[in-house]
Structure formats: structure tokens, C-alpha cells
Amino acid sequence: MLTVYIVEDEPSVRRSLQRLLNSAGLSVHVFKGVEELVSAELETRDACVIADIDLGGSTALGLPARLKESGRALPVIFITAWDSPETRASVRVAGGAGYFRKPVDDQALLDAIEWAISGAERKLN
């Protein structure tokens, strides 16, 4: 079973993403912020992170590097309500595995999760 960790500070968005991913048969764990995720025990095989870039005063853009530094490199798909060329460039520099503007297309997000996890598995083999 694929595992997805959601980092989102807005409760309604967190619940919506959790419902979508649960309905697709994925194992889902939700976090309100980066620190909460980083301090948790994480399964790294067949897993990825979906993180809102703007977390109410902090940013998730450093998350891929922090996970890698802690020996838990996971693909991170970023979502945001505020799309801009600068934000897209920042996601690329941060090593994001994907990028979506809210509201997110459900099927596109599910496809991106599968692609990100399969890409991470290919890098390990």
C-alpha cells in the first residue's frame, strides 16, 4: 500500500485531501506543519509527501532537504494557492517532485503521487 504524508495548515484542505487519498486506497497521515512531520516516524518505502508551500507564516520549501539530511528522502509534491513563476522556480530548486495550484485536480494529484513514488523507487534500484 502506498503511503502519503500530508502537510497542510488549513483543516478543511487537510480533510479534503485525506478523504480523496483514502478513497483511492492510500494510507494517509496528516500533519499541521513541517516540524510535526520531521519529528514523526516515517515509512519511506512506497511513500511521498504532499505539502502546502505556505504554512501560515512558515514555508515547506526546505522540506525535501530536511528529509534527505535526516536519512528519510521522500518525494515531495507541493501545493499552493498562490501560483507564480517565482514559486514554480523555487519548487524546482527545492527538489519538488510535483507542483499544483489549489484547487487541485483529483486525478492529476493521484497520478502525480504514483509517478513520484515510482520515480523514487527507480532511483533506489
MOBEL-V550292 format. One record per backbone hydrogen bond with DSSP energy under -1.0 kcal/mol. NH is the residue of the N-H (numbers start at 1). CO is the residue of the C=O. If there is no record, write none. Layout:
NH,CO + NH,CO
//
This chain:
3,46 + 4,27 + 5,48 + 6,29 + 7,50 + 8,31 + 14,10 + 15,11 + 16,12 + 17,13 + 18,14 + 19,15 + 20,16 + 21,17 + 22,18 + 23,19 + 25,22 + 26,21 + 27,2 + 29,4 + 31,6 + 37,33 + 38,34 + 39,35 + 40,37 + 48,3 + 49,75 + 50,5 + 51,77 + 52,7 + 53,79 + 55,58 + 60,53 + 63,60 + 66,62 + 67,63 + 68,64 + 69,65 + 70,66 + 71,68 + 72,67 + 77,49 + 78,98 + 79,51 + 80,100 + 88,84 + 89,85 + 90,86 + 91,87 + 92,88 + 93,89 + 94,90 + 96,91 + 97,76 + 100,78 + 102,80 + 109,105 + 110,106 + 111,107 + 112,108 + 113,109 + 114,110 + 115,111 + 116,112 + 117,113 + 118,114 + 119,115 + 120,116 + 121,117 + 122,118 + 123,119 + 124,120 + 125,121
//
